[in-house]
Amino acid sequence: MAIHLVFLALLMGAIMSIYLPMISRTAQLLGSGPMANVPFFAIALVSSVVIAMATGARAAQFQKISTLPLWLLTAGVMSAGMIIGSSYLVPRIGIGAFFVLIVSGQVLAAMIFGYLGFFGMPASAMTWGKALGAVLVVAGVYLVTFR
């Protein structure tokens, strides 16, 4: 794996640790988790369109949006749920526990989805190393969250 990709992923993780508390604070100020999504998604939509347009002619790709399978569009619903969930959970369990639990959920689900080959991903065998990794993830969650 290229080192610049590792650093980009680390930067994205750092940004998440900033933006999720910002969304939580927005929910507190507005008095509603779902309402915190409104400015977030409005700005995200405008930003995405501007970036898409700035990086090349996109008329053909914009037209393809209507041809996407509906199940792929549920990612928008999942995104809204993640934002609403984070605005609810972060003030209650703290940002550290929240991220440990989120990353652990990602690791465990990715192992299962990878093993089963869900979502068009190539299936990958379950190994003792992966199983041990899953056990260590769960142990880490326990140590960080409950100790």
VENNORFEN-V976826 format. One record per backbone hydrogen bond with DSSP energy under -0.5 kcal/mol. CO is the residue of the C=O (numbers start at 1). NH is the residue of the N-H. E is the energy in kcal/mol with one decimal. If there is no record, write none. Layout:
co=CO nh=NH e=E
co=CO nh=NH e=E
//
This chain:
co=2 nh=5 e=-0.9
co=2 nh=6 e=-1.4
co=3 nh=7 e=-2.2
co=4 nh=8 e=-1.9
co=5 nh=9 e=-2.3
co=6 nh=10 e=-2.3
co=7 nh=11 e=-2.5
co=8 nh=12 e=-2.3
co=9 nh=13 e=-2.1
co=10 nh=14 e=-2.2
co=11 nh=15 e=-2.5
co=12 nh=16 e=-2.3
co=13 nh=17 e=-1.7
co=14 nh=18 e=-0.6
co=15 nh=18 e=-1.1
co=15 nh=19 e=-3.1
co=16 nh=20 e=-2.2
co=18 nh=22 e=-1.5
co=19 nh=23 e=-2.2
co=20 nh=24 e=-2.4
co=21 nh=25 e=-2.6
co=22 nh=26 e=-2.3
co=23 nh=27 e=-2.4
co=24 nh=28 e=-2.1
co=25 nh=29 e=-2.7
co=26 nh=30 e=-2.4
co=27 nh=31 e=-1.5
co=27 nh=32 e=-1.4
co=32 nh=36 e=-1.2
co=33 nh=36 e=-0.5
co=33 nh=37 e=-0.9
co=34 nh=37 e=-0.7
co=34 nh=38 e=-0.6
co=35 nh=38 e=-0.7
co=35 nh=39 e=-0.8
co=36 nh=40 e=-1.1
co=37 nh=41 e=-3.4
co=38 nh=42 e=-2.1
co=39 nh=43 e=-2.5
co=40 nh=44 e=-2.3
co=41 nh=45 e=-2.6
co=42 nh=46 e=-2.2
co=43 nh=47 e=-2.8
co=44 nh=48 e=-2.5
co=45 nh=49 e=-2.4
co=46 nh=50 e=-2.6
co=47 nh=51 e=-2.7
co=48 nh=52 e=-2.6
co=49 nh=53 e=-2.6
co=50 nh=54 e=-2.4
co=51 nh=55 e=-1.2
co=53 nh=56 e=-1.1
co=58 nh=62 e=-2.8
co=59 nh=63 e=-2.0
co=60 nh=64 e=-1.3
co=61 nh=65 e=-0.8
co=62 nh=65 e=-0.7
co=63 nh=66 e=-0.8
co=64 nh=67 e=-2.0
co=65 nh=68 e=-1.5
co=69 nh=72 e=-1.2
co=69 nh=73 e=-0.9
co=70 nh=73 e=-0.7
co=70 nh=74 e=-0.7
co=71 nh=74 e=-0.7
co=72 nh=75 e=-1.4
co=73 nh=76 e=-1.7
co=73 nh=77 e=-0.6
co=74 nh=78 e=-2.5
co=75 nh=79 e=-2.5
co=76 nh=80 e=-2.2
co=77 nh=81 e=-2.4
co=78 nh=82 e=-2.4
co=79 nh=83 e=-2.2
co=80 nh=84 e=-2.7
co=81 nh=85 e=-2.8
co=82 nh=86 e=-2.5
co=83 nh=87 e=-2.3
co=84 nh=88 e=-1.3
co=85 nh=89 e=-3.0
co=86 nh=90 e=-2.3
co=89 nh=92 e=-1.0
co=89 nh=93 e=-3.0
co=89 nh=94 e=-0.6
co=90 nh=94 e=-1.8
co=94 nh=98 e=-2.0
co=95 nh=99 e=-2.4
co=96 nh=100 e=-2.3
co=97 nh=101 e=-2.5
co=98 nh=102 e=-2.7
co=99 nh=103 e=-2.8
co=100 nh=104 e=-2.1
co=101 nh=105 e=-2.5
co=102 nh=106 e=-2.2
co=103 nh=107 e=-2.7
co=104 nh=108 e=-2.7
co=105 nh=109 e=-2.4
co=106 nh=110 e=-2.7
co=107 nh=111 e=-1.9
co=108 nh=112 e=-1.9
co=109 nh=113 e=-3.4
co=110 nh=114 e=-2.6
co=111 nh=115 e=-2.2
co=112 nh=116 e=-2.3
co=113 nh=117 e=-1.1
co=113 nh=118 e=-2.1
co=114 nh=124 e=-2.0
co=117 nh=120 e=-0.6
co=118 nh=121 e=-1.7
co=127 nh=131 e=-2.4
co=128 nh=132 e=-2.7
co=129 nh=133 e=-2.4
co=130 nh=134 e=-2.3
co=131 nh=135 e=-2.1
co=132 nh=136 e=-2.5
co=133 nh=137 e=-2.2
co=134 nh=138 e=-2.3
co=135 nh=139 e=-2.5
co=136 nh=140 e=-2.6
co=137 nh=141 e=-2.4
co=138 nh=142 e=-2.2
co=139 nh=143 e=-2.6
co=140 nh=144 e=-2.7
co=141 nh=145 e=-2.8
co=142 nh=146 e=-2.4
co=143 nh=147 e=-0.7
//
